[in-house]
């Protein structure tokens, strides 16, 4: 979900990044470069430190906007392999722009974020700290750029692979999900948690920063503004709580964190990411990184189930994008932009457990049972740098989420 006042019709060229993927247009009538559908060839990234490989594909599809036929795809993605020349270090990210200059914002951030990470000399020593620094630096650079981000910005969901460890950084309401084999089932586990006013911790944080939190119906007087309870995103997604300045009807953001959005920043919207660490095992089959255009009507488990039906991630990308598009049109008269990256984890074995890709530094998540906003949510202490005396834990701790109750059964 983006801004309430987002009437976007920019002409900035859509752009995406990849080291070794060849993207092609799928719409033969897209002569104006509006990027209706773009898919990639199959990409590969070996992880020699642990003797496994990643196989990945990406697809992005412009939304259907009958009231804005010239609106561009505001989603962007970035896939960068062998960061800092390290064959064990790979980056995957999806950026969902919003506002009048959302395309410019998402394009700027997808370029600058990975570049800032790549040039950080502390990245291998302290990935969580480097992630936080990169997001905040990129946010400042966007504010100081020629792009007007006063009412525009982008969400960002990114996965940094360092050997057999994933570092997932999230700002906004896009999502990353990993598939875990559990006996004869495949279970979806969320690697991020949407940052919206539905979350009590985020609600309290932005209220302390001066935000009014109201749905559109409450702002327009159709519902009691004194009732500060909106159920959950599944039941109240059509009229979610939004952030407003005290004496105005703006900015109306339905998220509590983003990059850009300098006006909303004054009432608590921030670019500080939540970072989660995951130590990969042979039971981790694949992960998905996607914009909220995918997850608006598809659950994490449904997306994982669909990916599991296909051996080729290109086919899975196409199937999920098509299903998302169809469900949007069944519920509304438009669709959101849709972007999805699917990464298969191939050949990881138990024998590689404990091997480090960080020049002798072993990175391991340490989990705590600390409630955060919702029952059953656990918070990670981040990671312990076992090869250095200079251990540090970032202030914004990663979020770990329980497995859903539904799963897919593997064929035997």
Secondary structure as a PSIPRED ss2 file (coil, helix, strand):
# PSIPRED VFORMAT (PSIPRED V4.0)

   1 X C   1.000  0.000  0.000
   2 X C   1.000  0.000  0.000
   3 X E   0.000  0.000  1.000
   4 X C   1.000  0.000  0.000
   5 X C   1.000  0.000  0.000
   6 X C   1.000  0.000  0.000
   7 X C   1.000  0.000  0.000
   8 X C   1.000  0.000  0.000
   9 X C   1.000  0.000  0.000
  10 X C   1.000  0.000  0.000
  11 X C   1.000  0.000  0.000
  12 X C   1.000  0.000  0.000
  13 X C   1.000  0.000  0.000
  14 X C   1.000  0.000  0.000
  15 X C   1.000  0.000  0.000
  16 X C   1.000  0.000  0.000
  17 X E   0.000  0.000  1.000
  18 X E   0.000  0.000  1.000
  19 X C   1.000  0.000  0.000
  20 X C   1.000  0.000  0.000
  21 X C   1.000  0.000  0.000
  22 X C   1.000  0.000  0.000
  23 X E   0.000  0.000  1.000
  24 X E   0.000  0.000  1.000
  25 X E   0.000  0.000  1.000
  26 X C   1.000  0.000  0.000
  27 X C   1.000  0.000  0.000
  28 X C   1.000  0.000  0.000
  29 X C   1.000  0.000  0.000
  30 X C   1.000  0.000  0.000
  31 X C   1.000  0.000  0.000
  32 X C   1.000  0.000  0.000
  33 X C   1.000  0.000  0.000
  34 X C   1.000  0.000  0.000
  35 X C   1.000  0.000  0.000
  36 X C   1.000  0.000  0.000
  37 X E   0.000  0.000  1.000
  38 X E   0.000  0.000  1.000
  39 X E   0.000  0.000  1.000
  40 X E   0.000  0.000  1.000
  41 X C   1.000  0.000  0.000
  42 X C   1.000  0.000  0.000
  43 X E   0.000  0.000  1.000
  44 X E   0.000  0.000  1.000
  45 X E   0.000  0.000  1.000
  46 X E   0.000  0.000  1.000
  47 X E   0.000  0.000  1.000
  48 X C   1.000  0.000  0.000
  49 X C   1.000  0.000  0.000
  50 X C   1.000  0.000  0.000
  51 X C   1.000  0.000  0.000
  52 X E   0.000  0.000  1.000
  53 X E   0.000  0.000  1.000
  54 X E   0.000  0.000  1.000
  55 X E   0.000  0.000  1.000
  56 X E   0.000  0.000  1.000
  57 X E   0.000  0.000  1.000
  58 X E   0.000  0.000  1.000
  59 X E   0.000  0.000  1.000
  60 X E   0.000  0.000  1.000
  61 X E   0.000  0.000  1.000
  62 X C   1.000  0.000  0.000
  63 X C   1.000  0.000  0.000
  64 X C   1.000  0.000  0.000
  65 X C   1.000  0.000  0.000
  66 X C   1.000  0.000  0.000
  67 X C   1.000  0.000  0.000
  68 X C   1.000  0.000  0.000
  69 X C   1.000  0.000  0.000
  70 X C   1.000  0.000  0.000
  71 X C   1.000  0.000  0.000
  72 X C   1.000  0.000  0.000
  73 X C   1.000  0.000  0.000
  74 X C   1.000  0.000  0.000
  75 X E   0.000  0.000  1.000
  76 X E   0.000  0.000  1.000
  77 X E   0.000  0.000  1.000
  78 X E   0.000  0.000  1.000
  79 X E   0.000  0.000  1.000
  80 X E   0.000  0.000  1.000
  81 X C   1.000  0.000  0.000
  82 X C   1.000  0.000  0.000
  83 X H   0.000  1.000  0.000
  84 X H   0.000  1.000  0.000
  85 X H   0.000  1.000  0.000
  86 X C   1.000  0.000  0.000
  87 X C   1.000  0.000  0.000
  88 X C   1.000  0.000  0.000
  89 X E   0.000  0.000  1.000
  90 X E   0.000  0.000  1.000
  91 X E   0.000  0.000  1.000
  92 X E   0.000  0.000  1.000
  93 X E   0.000  0.000  1.000
  94 X E   0.000  0.000  1.000
  95 X E   0.000  0.000  1.000
  96 X E   0.000  0.000  1.000
  97 X E   0.000  0.000  1.000
  98 X E   0.000  0.000  1.000
  99 X C   1.000  0.000  0.000
 100 X C   1.000  0.000  0.000
 101 X C   1.000  0.000  0.000
 102 X H   0.000  1.000  0.000
 103 X H   0.000  1.000  0.000
 104 X H   0.000  1.000  0.000
 105 X H   0.000  1.000  0.000
 106 X H   0.000  1.000  0.000
 107 X H   0.000  1.000  0.000
 108 X H   0.000  1.000  0.000
 109 X H   0.000  1.000  0.000
 110 X H   0.000  1.000  0.000
 111 X H   0.000  1.000  0.000
 112 X H   0.000  1.000  0.000
 113 X H   0.000  1.000  0.000
 114 X H   0.000  1.000  0.000
 115 X H   0.000  1.000  0.000
 116 X H   0.000  1.000  0.000
 117 X H   0.000  1.000  0.000
 118 X H   0.000  1.000  0.000
 119 X C   1.000  0.000  0.000
 120 X C   1.000  0.000  0.000
 121 X C   1.000  0.000  0.000
 122 X C   1.000  0.000  0.000
 123 X C   1.000  0.000  0.000
 124 X C   1.000  0.000  0.000
 125 X C   1.000  0.000  0.000
 126 X C   1.000  0.000  0.000
 127 X H   0.000  1.000  0.000
 128 X H   0.000  1.000  0.000
 129 X H   0.000  1.000  0.000
 130 X H   0.000  1.000  0.000
 131 X H   0.000  1.000  0.000
 132 X H   0.000  1.000  0.000
 133 X H   0.000  1.000  0.000
 134 X H   0.000  1.000  0.000
 135 X H   0.000  1.000  0.000
 136 X H   0.000  1.000  0.000
 137 X H   0.000  1.000  0.000
 138 X H   0.000  1.000  0.000
 139 X H   0.000  1.000  0.000
 140 X H   0.000  1.000  0.000
 141 X H   0.000  1.000  0.000
 142 X H   0.000  1.000  0.000
 143 X H   0.000  1.000  0.000
 144 X C   1.000  0.000  0.000
 145 X C   1.000  0.000  0.000
 146 X C   1.000  0.000  0.000
 147 X C   1.000  0.000  0.000
 148 X C   1.000  0.000  0.000
 149 X C   1.000  0.000  0.000
 150 X C   1.000  0.000  0.000
 151 X C   1.000  0.000  0.000
 152 X C   1.000  0.000  0.000
 153 X E   0.000  0.000  1.000
 154 X E   0.000  0.000  1.000
 155 X E   0.000  0.000  1.000
 156 X E   0.000  0.000  1.000
 157 X E   0.000  0.000  1.000
 158 X E   0.000  0.000  1.000
 159 X E   0.000  0.000  1.000
 160 X E   0.000  0.000  1.000
 161 X E   0.000  0.000  1.000
 162 X E   0.000  0.000  1.000
 163 X C   1.000  0.000  0.000
 164 X C   1.000  0.000  0.000
 165 X E   0.000  0.000  1.000
 166 X E   0.000  0.000  1.000
 167 X E   0.000  0.000  1.000
 168 X E   0.000  0.000  1.000
 169 X E   0.000  0.000  1.000
 170 X E   0.000  0.000  1.000
 171 X E   0.000  0.000  1.000
 172 X C   1.000  0.000  0.000
 173 X C   1.000  0.000  0.000
 174 X C   1.000  0.000  0.000
 175 X E   0.000  0.000  1.000
 176 X E   0.000  0.000  1.000
 177 X E   0.000  0.000  1.000
 178 X E   0.000  0.000  1.000
 179 X E   0.000  0.000  1.000
 180 X E   0.000  0.000  1.000
 181 X E   0.000  0.000  1.000
 182 X E   0.000  0.000  1.000
 183 X C   1.000  0.000  0.000
 184 X C   1.000  0.000  0.000
 185 X E   0.000  0.000  1.000
 186 X E   0.000  0.000  1.000
 187 X E   0.000  0.000  1.000
 188 X E   0.000  0.000  1.000
 189 X E   0.000  0.000  1.000
 190 X E   0.000  0.000  1.000
 191 X C   1.000  0.000  0.000
 192 X C   1.000  0.000  0.000
 193 X C   1.000  0.000  0.000
 194 X C   1.000  0.000  0.000
 195 X C   1.000  0.000  0.000
 196 X C   1.000  0.000  0.000
 197 X C   1.000  0.000  0.000
 198 X C   1.000  0.000  0.000
 199 X C   1.000  0.000  0.000
 200 X H   0.000  1.000  0.000
 201 X H   0.000  1.000  0.000
 202 X H   0.000  1.000  0.000
 203 X H   0.000  1.000  0.000
 204 X H   0.000  1.000  0.000
 205 X H   0.000  1.000  0.000
 206 X H   0.000  1.000  0.000
 207 X H   0.000  1.000  0.000
 208 X H   0.000  1.000  0.000
 209 X C   1.000  0.000  0.000
 210 X C   1.000  0.000  0.000
 211 X C   1.000  0.000  0.000
 212 X E   0.000  0.000  1.000
 213 X E   0.000  0.000  1.000
 214 X E   0.000  0.000  1.000
 215 X C   1.000  0.000  0.000
 216 X H   0.000  1.000  0.000
 217 X H   0.000  1.000  0.000
 218 X H   0.000  1.000  0.000
 219 X H   0.000  1.000  0.000
 220 X C   1.000  0.000  0.000
 221 X C   1.000  0.000  0.000
 222 X C   1.000  0.000  0.000
 223 X C   1.000  0.000  0.000
 224 X C   1.000  0.000  0.000
 225 X C   1.000  0.000  0.000
 226 X C   1.000  0.000  0.000
 227 X C   1.000  0.000  0.000
 228 X C   1.000  0.000  0.000
 229 X C   1.000  0.000  0.000
 230 X C   1.000  0.000  0.000
 231 X C   1.000  0.000  0.000
 232 X C   1.000  0.000  0.000
 233 X H   0.000  1.000  0.000
 234 X H   0.000  1.000  0.000
 235 X H   0.000  1.000  0.000
 236 X H   0.000  1.000  0.000
 237 X H   0.000  1.000  0.000
 238 X H   0.000  1.000  0.000
 239 X H   0.000  1.000  0.000
 240 X C   1.000  0.000  0.000
 241 X C   1.000  0.000  0.000
 242 X E   0.000  0.000  1.000
 243 X E   0.000  0.000  1.000
 244 X E   0.000  0.000  1.000
 245 X C   1.000  0.000  0.000
 246 X C   1.000  0.000  0.000
 247 X C   1.000  0.000  0.000
 248 X C   1.000  0.000  0.000
 249 X C   1.000  0.000  0.000
 250 X C   1.000  0.000  0.000
 251 X E   0.000  0.000  1.000
 252 X E   0.000  0.000  1.000
 253 X E   0.000  0.000  1.000
 254 X C   1.000  0.000  0.000
 255 X C   1.000  0.000  0.000
 256 X C   1.000  0.000  0.000
 257 X E   0.000  0.000  1.000
 258 X C   1.000  0.000  0.000
 259 X E   0.000  0.000  1.000
 260 X E   0.000  0.000  1.000
 261 X C   1.000  0.000  0.000
 262 X H   0.000  1.000  0.000
 263 X H   0.000  1.000  0.000
 264 X H   0.000  1.000  0.000
 265 X H   0.000  1.000  0.000
 266 X C   1.000  0.000  0.000
 267 X C   1.000  0.000  0.000
 268 X C   1.000  0.000  0.000
 269 X C   1.000  0.000  0.000
 270 X E   0.000  0.000  1.000
 271 X C   1.000  0.000  0.000
 272 X C   1.000  0.000  0.000
 273 X C   1.000  0.000  0.000
 274 X E   0.000  0.000  1.000
 275 X E   0.000  0.000  1.000
 276 X E   0.000  0.000  1.000
 277 X E   0.000  0.000  1.000
 278 X E   0.000  0.000  1.000
 279 X E   0.000  0.000  1.000
 280 X C   1.000  0.000  0.000
 281 X C   1.000  0.000  0.000
 282 X C   1.000  0.000  0.000
 283 X C   1.000  0.000  0.000
 284 X E   0.000  0.000  1.000
 285 X E   0.000  0.000  1.000
 286 X E   0.000  0.000  1.000
 287 X E   0.000  0.000  1.000
 288 X E   0.000  0.000  1.000
 289 X E   0.000  0.000  1.000
 290 X E   0.000  0.000  1.000
 291 X C   1.000  0.000  0.000
 292 X H   0.000  1.000  0.000
 293 X H   0.000  1.000  0.000
 294 X H   0.000  1.000  0.000
 295 X H   0.000  1.000  0.000
 296 X C   1.000  0.000  0.000
 297 X C   1.000  0.000  0.000
 298 X C   1.000  0.000  0.000
 299 X C   1.000  0.000  0.000
 300 X H   0.000  1.000  0.000
 301 X H   0.000  1.000  0.000
 302 X H   0.000  1.000  0.000
 303 X H   0.000  1.000  0.000
 304 X H   0.000  1.000  0.000
 305 X H   0.000  1.000  0.000
 306 X H   0.000  1.000  0.000
 307 X H   0.000  1.000  0.000
 308 X H   0.000  1.000  0.000
 309 X C   1.000  0.000  0.000
 310 X C   1.000  0.000  0.000
 311 X C   1.000  0.000  0.000
 312 X C   1.000  0.000  0.000
 313 X H   0.000  1.000  0.000
 314 X H   0.000  1.000  0.000
 315 X H   0.000  1.000  0.000
 316 X H   0.000  1.000  0.000
 317 X H   0.000  1.000  0.000
 318 X H   0.000  1.000  0.000
 319 X H   0.000  1.000  0.000
 320 X H   0.000  1.000  0.000
 321 X H   0.000  1.000  0.000
 322 X H   0.000  1.000  0.000
 323 X H   0.000  1.000  0.000
 324 X H   0.000  1.000  0.000
 325 X H   0.000  1.000  0.000
 326 X H   0.000  1.000  0.000
 327 X H   0.000  1.000  0.000
 328 X H   0.000  1.000  0.000
 329 X H   0.000  1.000  0.000
 330 X H   0.000  1.000  0.000
 331 X H   0.000  1.000  0.000
 332 X C   1.000  0.000  0.000
 333 X C   1.000  0.000  0.000
 334 X C   1.000  0.000  0.000
 335 X C   1.000  0.000  0.000
 336 X C   1.000  0.000  0.000
 337 X C   1.000  0.000  0.000
 338 X E   0.000  0.000  1.000
 339 X E   0.000  0.000  1.000
 340 X E   0.000  0.000  1.000
 341 X E   0.000  0.000  1.000
 342 X E   0.000  0.000  1.000
 343 X E   0.000  0.000  1.000
 344 X E   0.000  0.000  1.000
 345 X E   0.000  0.000  1.000
 346 X E   0.000  0.000  1.000
 347 X C   1.000  0.000  0.000
 348 X C   1.000  0.000  0.000
 349 X C   1.000  0.000  0.000
 350 X H   0.000  1.000  0.000
 351 X H   0.000  1.000  0.000
 352 X H   0.000  1.000  0.000
 353 X C   1.000  0.000  0.000
 354 X C   1.000  0.000  0.000
 355 X C   1.000  0.000  0.000
 356 X C   1.000  0.000  0.000
 357 X C   1.000  0.000  0.000
 358 X E   0.000  0.000  1.000
 359 X C   1.000  0.000  0.000
 360 X C   1.000  0.000  0.000
 361 X E   0.000  0.000  1.000
 362 X C   1.000  0.000  0.000
 363 X E   0.000  0.000  1.000
 364 X E   0.000  0.000  1.000
 365 X C   1.000  0.000  0.000
 366 X C   1.000  0.000  0.000
 367 X E   0.000  0.000  1.000
 368 X E   0.000  0.000  1.000
 369 X C   1.000  0.000  0.000
 370 X C   1.000  0.000  0.000
 371 X C   1.000  0.000  0.000
 372 X C   1.000  0.000  0.000
 373 X C   1.000  0.000  0.000
 374 X C   1.000  0.000  0.000
 375 X C   1.000  0.000  0.000
 376 X C   1.000  0.000  0.000
 377 X C   1.000  0.000  0.000
 378 X E   0.000  0.000  1.000
 379 X E   0.000  0.000  1.000
 380 X E   0.000  0.000  1.000
 381 X C   1.000  0.000  0.000
 382 X C   1.000  0.000  0.000
 383 X C   1.000  0.000  0.000
 384 X E   0.000  0.000  1.000
 385 X E   0.000  0.000  1.000
 386 X C   1.000  0.000  0.000
 387 X C   1.000  0.000  0.000
 388 X C   1.000  0.000  0.000
 389 X C   1.000  0.000  0.000
 390 X C   1.000  0.000  0.000
 391 X C   1.000  0.000  0.000
 392 X C   1.000  0.000  0.000
 393 X C   1.000  0.000  0.000
 394 X C   1.000  0.000  0.000
 395 X C   1.000  0.000  0.000
 396 X C   1.000  0.000  0.000
 397 X C   1.000  0.000  0.000
 398 X C   1.000  0.000  0.000
 399 X E   0.000  0.000  1.000
 400 X E   0.000  0.000  1.000
 401 X C   1.000  0.000  0.000
 402 X C   1.000  0.000  0.000
 403 X C   1.000  0.000  0.000
 404 X C   1.000  0.000  0.000
 405 X C   1.000  0.000  0.000
 406 X C   1.000  0.000  0.000
 407 X C   1.000  0.000  0.000
 408 X E   0.000  0.000  1.000
 409 X E   0.000  0.000  1.000
 410 X C   1.000  0.000  0.000
 411 X C   1.000  0.000  0.000
 412 X C   1.000  0.000  0.000
